[in-house]
């Protein structure tokens, strides 16, 4: 509480410390920042209102109708858990597979676990966990199966494709489901029986769930993930109101088995790419969750969010520093998003939904609207008056504190004083990363990907593309700076 009091007092002192004539001198910049802010906060307000309606009214009604339809059908469908494990610590793998086997043994229609591994030690660990969980469920042992796919370490996409083909050979039923689980995510024990009813609607292709994090790392890293998952809860709820979420999270999402085993679906998971006018063919290394999302979006399937089911994501800080870890993760996440959003926008808005289409477009526009505010302030501080900085800092502290208060109201709990600062870092730092990746869509790297021991000569074509990317990026930033300077009457 004391930290929050100090925060609010600091914000007030900053606001009151500015001489009155300064406000008039920088009024053009303040109006520019205010207009951009009004747009961004209006959009945030729309999503907050939609999320509240979804959680309070729309989702309870959908769950009730789905449950009634499932009971009326009188069948118990089978679940397939597709789990990918690569370079995961044994203690984490034990927790993850224990949760999966507990969910499998509690599935009324039975379940089959298909584990994709690289190391034989993981196979031994998985079998030990299965034996230990099975001993507590003697009545369900005949209903749970295990298949282990051992592959070369050629990447998650190959692992998923191999195991999806394995599931296809098991002849899943028309209404069975495939639960995609990352090797560092624990699933809820009732995930099968609580998600299956939604697939009574033949238009539903996949669902994803809420997430909480068990983060191993520094205090800032833990708070950052907590904030991100709280924001995710609100945005997923808002998007699910239109029956099209913006991603099918790779940590844990659930697909209709007949779609997940479709040869076209499997091939896109294994080998997805875009043809870029400047970068040529960009093969996707990461971003399998965006590939599966796009395949369903393109074919008009609904994708829903289940806020009353919660996956526990065990996050490990990849680097000692918070900022280094955050940047490398955002680079991967936003790269996946930007490589897919262009082709999503090429789909007719009438097909995927106008709100969904605009939300995808907004993800691109927000790069520049987010950067425009700080750019205006820095220009005004340099050419008009540095007193605009305390005005801006006070405004940032006020608005981010208010936004965190509203976001955490959806969780029903308070937040640490680090949240407003982390929110601003995510917004501005994320926009910087997005602007960098936007012109370098060919750059990709897994967090756990091994670094090469020797440096190979960079081909001339690759160096030319890197130079052209730098040129295009600088050109875009230059136009942004000229634009905000002109609008704000700064220079």
C-alpha positions, 0 to 999 in steps of 0.5 A: 500500500505504501508503494502505491501512495508514493506512486500517486504522490510522485505523479501529483508532484510531477503534474504540479511542478510544471510552470503554467506558461509551459503548457501553452508553449507545448499545447500543439504537442499535447493536443497531438498526444491527446488525440492519439491517446483518445483513439487508443483509449476508446479502442481499449474501452470498447474491448473492456466493455465487450470483455465484461459482457462476454464474461457476465452474459454471453459466455455463461449462456454459451456454456449452458447451451453447449452442455445441454446439447452435449447431454442430449447427444448422449455420447462421450467423445475421445480426446487426444493429447499431443505433447511436444517436449524438447529441452525441458527440465525433468522436474517441469516435465514431471509436473506437466505430464502428471497434469496431462495423465490426470486429465486423461484418466478423468476424461469420461470418453477416454484419452490417448496421449501422443508425446513427441520427444527427442531424448529417450530419457523423456520417454522413460520419465513419461512412462514412470509418470503414467504408471504412478498416475494410473495406480490411482485410477485402476477403474480407468486404465483401459480407457487411456493409451500412450504413444511416444513419437521419437523424432530428430531435433528438427523443430516443433513443426516437424514434431507436431506434424509427425504426431498429428499423422500418428493421431490420424492413423488412430482414426479419431471420431468426427467429434473427438478432440486434439489437445495441443500442449507445450512441454511446459504447460500444465492442463486443468484436470477437467479440460476434456469434459468441459471443452467437448460440449462446445464442439457440438456446434459443427462450426467450432474448429478450436477453443483456447483457455485462460492462462496463469503463469508459474514463472521462474525468474526475477520479480520483474519477469514474474510481474510482467507475465502476470500482467500479460496474462491478465491483459490476454484474459480481457482481449480473448474475452472481447474477441471471443464475443465475435467467435474469432480469437486472434491466436490459438495459443501454442501453450494449450489449445483444443482442436476438432480432431477431424480438422487437426488431422486434415492433410492440409492442416498438417502440411501447413503446420509442418511447412508454412511460409509467406512470399514477401515482395522484398524478402522473397520466400520466408519459411516459418520456423516458429509460430505454429499457433498462428498457422493453425489459427490462419488455417481455421480462419481462412475456412470460416471456423469459429474459435472460442475462448473458455475463461473458466478453464485455466492452463498453468504455464511454467515460464523460465527466464531465458536470460539473466536480465529482465530486459534481455529476456523480454526483448527476445520473447517479444521478438518471437511473439510479435514476429509470429503475429506480423508474419501472419497478419498480412495474409489474414487482412487479405481475407474478406472482412465479411468472411472473418467478421468485421470486428475481427478484421479491424482488430487484426488491422489495429495490431499493425496500426498500433505500432505507429500510434504507440510510437507517435506519442513518445516521438512527439514528446521527445521532439517538443522537449528538444525544440520547445521546452523540456518541461513537457517531460514531467507533464508526459510522465505524470500523464503516463503514470496516471493513465497506466495506473488507471488501466491496470486497475481496470484490467485487474478488476477482471481478475478480482485482485490488486496489483503490484506497483510495478504493473504501470511501469511494465505496461508502459514498457510493454506498449512502447518497447513492444512497438519498437520491437514490432517496428523492427520485426515488421521490416525483417520478417525473415528473422526468427529464432526459438528461445531454446534453439541452440546457437551454432558453434561456428559463424558461416559467411553471410551470403551477399543476397542476405546482406543486401536484404538486411541493408534494404530492411534497415533502409525501409525501417529508417525511412518509416521512422523518418516519416513518422517523426516528420508527421508528428512534428508537422501536426504538433507544430514543433519545427 
